[in-house]
Amino acid sequence: MANHKATKKDVRQANKRRDRNRYYGKTTRNAIRDLRVIKEQKEAGESLPKVASMIDKMAKTGVIHKNKAANLKSKLARKVNGLATAAK
């Protein structure tokens, strides 16, 4: 590593970004896991918009790719909608 002031600052900023991205990524993965476990359609339908919002924020900031976000949201929506048809 170079001993330039700007390089040291860039390393500090990268560490902060990495920690922040890891936190949001792990939090979102936990929310997705919790949503997949839910068996009641009403409860799953209430938590789906919150989880989708978390996924969108990760895609917007570049933590995950926008297509991965779309795939995750699509799969979660299909699961929640499948709970509705299974309950009938």
URVENLIN-V891731 format. One record per residue. N is the residue number from 0. OMEGA is omega as a letter, one per 30 degrees, with the letter a starting at -180 (none if undefined). Layout:
{{N:OMEGA} {N:OMEGA}}
This chain:
{{0:l} {1:a} {2:l} {3:a} {4:a} {5:a} {6:l} {7:l} {8:a} {9:l} {10:l} {11:a} {12:l} {13:l} {14:l} {15:l} {16:a} {17:l} {18:l} {19:a} {20:l} {21:l} {22:a} {23:l} {24:a} {25:l} {26:l} {27:l} {28:l} {29:l} {30:l} {31:l} {32:a} {33:l} {34:a} {35:a} {36:a} {37:a} {38:a} {39:a} {40:a} {41:a} {42:l} {43:l} {44:l} {45:a} {46:a} {47:a} {48:l} {49:a} {50:l} {51:l} {52:l} {53:l} {54:l} {55:l} {56:l} {57:l} {58:a} {59:a} {60:l} {61:l} {62:l} {63:a} {64:a} {65:l} {66:l} {67:l} {68:l} {69:l} {70:l} {71:a} {72:l} {73:a} {74:l} {75:l} {76:l} {77:l} {78:a} {79:l} {80:l} {81:l} {82:a} {83:a} {84:l} {85:a} {86:a} {87:none}}
